[in-house]
């Protein structure tokens, strides 16, 4: 695999960037901290800010800014076939 720090690891939705985390490519380690991240992320579902399309990506991206252990890698790290 790859050598990356973090308990929740995803890739961005664009190459060479850290836009939204693409949830189709998300790795979650089996750790207590990862479970805390998932519980906090799940609790965000009732917040009106996250009621529109792609709410789960926006919520995780916001969480990644304030909670350690969430890593967003460039899309090409996951061998994405992204094209402009």
For each residue, the residues with C-beta under 8 A, 3 or more apart:
1:
2: 73 77
3:
4: 9 71 73
5: 71
6: 9 29 69 70 71
7: 28 29 31 33 34 37 69 70
8: 26 27 28 29 34 37 38 60 69 70 71
9: 4 6 26 27 28 29 70 71 73
10: 21 22 23 25 26 27 60 70 71 72 73
11: 21 22 25 72 73 74 75 77 78 80
12: 15 17 18 19 20 21 22 72 73 74 75
13: 19 20 21 22 57 75 82
14: 17 19 75 82
15: 12 74 75 76 80 82
16: 74 75 76
17: 12 14 74 75
18: 12 72 74
19: 12 13 14
20: 12 13 54 57 58 61
21: 10 11 12 13 26 57 60 61 64 70 72
22: 10 11 12 13 25 26 57 75 80
23: 10 26 56 57 60
24:
25: 10 11 22 78 80
26: 8 9 10 21 22 23
27: 8 9 10
28: 7 8 9 34 37 38
29: 6 7 8 9 34
30: 34
31: 7 34 35
32: 35 36
33: 7 36 37 69
34: 7 8 28 29 30 31 37 38 69
35: 31 32 38 39
36: 32 33 39 40
37: 7 8 28 33 34 40 41 63 67 69 70
38: 8 28 34 35 41 42
39: 35 36 42 43
40: 36 37 43 44 63 67
41: 37 38 44 56 59 60 63
42: 38 39 45
43: 39 40 46
44: 40 41 47 50 59 62 63
45: 42 50 55 56 59
46: 43
47: 44 50 51 59
48: 51
49: 58
50: 44 45 47 55 56 58 59
51: 47 48 55
52: 55 58
53:
54: 20 57 58
55: 45 50 51 52 58 59
56: 23 41 45 50 59 60
57: 13 20 21 22 23 54 60 61
58: 20 49 50 52 54 55 61 62
59: 41 44 45 47 50 55 56 62 63
60: 8 10 21 23 41 56 57 63 64 70
61: 20 21 57 58 64 65 72
62: 44 58 59 65 66
63: 37 40 41 44 59 60 66 67 70
64: 21 60 61 67 70 71 72
65: 61 62
66: 62 63
67: 37 40 63 64 70
68:
69: 6 7 8 33 34 37
70: 6 7 8 9 10 21 37 60 63 64 67
71: 4 5 6 8 9 10 64
72: 10 11 12 18 21 61 64
73: 2 4 9 10 11 12 77 78
74: 11 12 15 16 17 18 77
75: 11 12 13 14 15 16 17 22 78 80 82
76: 15 16 79 80 82
77: 2 11 73 74
78: 11 25 73 75
79: 76
80: 11 15 22 25 75 76
81:
82: 13 14 15 75 76
83:
84:
